[in-house]
Amino acid sequence: MRRYKTSNERKQHNKQFLNNEKFFYSKLREDEIKIKSSEAPKKEDIEEYWSKLWTRSKQHTEDAELIEHMQRHAEKIEEMKEGKI
């Protein structure tokens, strides 16, 4: 059901955009401003949410292919010349 609703909304948005871009963008702005909850989250809830993310230990592969690729790419970039502002 949720997938149908999402698909239907996308079709409506496409139709609105094709018919009247100005209306479409103004409608998007209105929708962005609406807040789902009338209350701001509690300090404790915010701290709990972020502490779960930041306190979790994560291991990274030091010799990952992407890192090596990016390091080689960065070596080719010339240092920017100093300029006056």
Protein Blocks (a to p, Z undefined) as FASTA:
>chain_A
ZZmmmmmmmmmmmmmmmmommlmmmmmmmmmmpcfbfbdcdfklmmmmmmmmmmpccddd
fkbfklmmmmmmmmmpccdddddZZ
